């Protein structure tokens, strides 16, 4: 069984030295808020390519990089961990955590800036009797699973917005919430697309790493498939948000059409009677005639337009002769 260490204090350094001397594979999760870069170098003695990974700055372009020299593999991923949600319940429950990963024949190192224990947060399955290849696969699979959890949170937000629109008879969905959700989906897709290249190459490079037998089951092809599935799920969520926006736009267009349908005949009548015909000038000479031609005729016209145009065509009501 792979041993898990989540700190590199004096006792942790002694345990690392003992495990390396015994040739036992282990997983070390370290935080730069508690462990210095020099302590990691002294305890682990990483190869040159691994040192470059440990010195990474968090630049988004580094998410596409995978460094391998036959003795080590270094790359960066993002997983999602719990965040402190405000008292009003607003805000995301999960936040991204940038993690540097170094893999050698002796250990798996996950390094991040914050005080977070990935073994406790991710809780990957590390059953006894499985090789180091499966241990690495299990940890990376748990990191990918956290991205699925973050996506599900965004999908639940979209479901809640759709329910609000439906239950409240077409109430407008808050634009700020839609913008925040759309930005989160776009950012997640960009990050996962960058990591897709890493997972695609990881399955090849790990076969050349000492201590990882090539005849074992190819777990890392599954990770590549999971990334493809994650991208497809993000695109599906984005399409769902687009459909929600289309429903809102259609509703607004419907209201504009209703108003236009009512006022078009009214505009025609007012324009017609606004012309100074001699007959009209001579006969609209009493208050009753003014009320009849100026008020009653437009009101009757608007009512007829509503009955025969708006309800039938804009509301989708079929003519009585075509009902089935």
Secondary structure by P-SEA (a helix, b strand, c coil): cbbbbccccaaaaaaaaaaaaabbbbbbbbbcccccaaaaaaaccccaaaaaaaacccccccccbbbbccccccccbbbbbbcccccccccccbbbbbbbbbbcccbbbbbbcccccccccccccccccccaaaaaaaaaaaaaaaaaaaaaaaaaaaaaaaaaaaaaccccccaaaaaaaaaaaaaaaaaaaaaaaaaaaaaaaaaacccccccccaaaaaaaaaaaaaaaaaaaaaaaaaaaaaaaaaaaaaaaaaaaaaaaaaaaaaaaaccccaaaaaccccaaaaaacccaaaaaaaaaaaaccccccccccccccccc
